[in-house]
Amino acid sequence: MQSASISREEELHWLALKLVPGLGARTTGKLLDRFRTPQAIFRASRTELEAAGLSGTVAQSVASGCTFEDAAQQQERMMQAGAIAITIGDARYPRPLREIFDPPVLLFARGRVELLDTLCLAVVGTRRPTPYGIAVAERLAGDLAHAGLTIVSGMARGIDTAAHKGALARGGDTIAVLGCGADVIYPMENRKLAADLVLKGLIISEFPMGAVAFPQNFPIRNRIISGLSVGTLIVEGAQYSGSAITAKLAIDQGREVFAVPGNITSKLSWGPNLLIKQGARLIQDWNDVVADLPPESRRRLIEKGRKLLLADGSASLNGDQASLLSDSSQELDATARRALEALQVDTATHLDDLIEKVEDTSPSELIAALFELEMLGLVKQLPGKNFVKVW
């Protein structure tokens, strides 16, 4: 695995490889497995390239190096847009995406690249939602982002837009995966949302800078939305919609699928309702999603919240993170038990007073214990770092 940064010359070779006509992600991956680097691929003869499985035409395009001029133009566009290239060998490349059948070999990114290393959940749906669908998408995305998940969607009009806005409104993290160039605003009415995403979230695309949003691009980008995510939540969509395709991709990738039930007389409910009949988890609130995440994912959410608390004493143990570890069989450690015993149902206890009451415990250990108790729904935090036991 390469370091986080590559030289401009190495980047040029990656871009040139990406731009070879007729060279898809899976074939490019096989070439990299064989030749190890783009430079080695371009040094190979046409005969060697054909022996690696390329057609004569594609092998000739690679051997001729005809895409390097376009690659240089891509570098210029990236610099103008403030975008960077993240290759599949980059340490910042998201591990869940690397594990899918045909991962993109290169991503163009604008914004907070560190979000690629967070726990992601896809929220997708129709471009023509009902008022109910918009309200549900905004609420669920906001609650899930507040609970520590990064919301992934496609910045399309409708449910995608609602999901991004819901996450940002709650101060959460969100990633937009585009079916066009990372510097192209589509749809145009999302210009402000795109600016907010670059500043507070992240925009990524596997399509070259300046690429137009052709209809055939969207099913291709949907595998990235589901591939980045631990699960996919469908809010509204017809039976054969793009969101249904994303759900199928998530299933094929071994990821969780969640669906919000809808009115049985509405065509926009056919997609999620059918998914529920086929085994998708029925979702009524954010906790239905979190409770069904794999144990490792829930542990990551707890650790993320604990670090936020330790880094910022004013951070809130928000109620939207309760019940992450709702398994009643889980035993509390000694610090958590003593903290629970020290708290009362009808009287709030300030954190400083609690530190004095729970002896032989460091403040960081107590904060972690309180966080865990709130995850279990046993403790609630009130304003001003005051805590009560849940009745």
Summary of the structure (lengths in Angstrom):
residues: 391
radius of gyration: 23.6
end to end distance: 50.9
largest distance: 79.5
contacts: 1356
relative contact order: 0.09
helix: 50%
strand: 13%
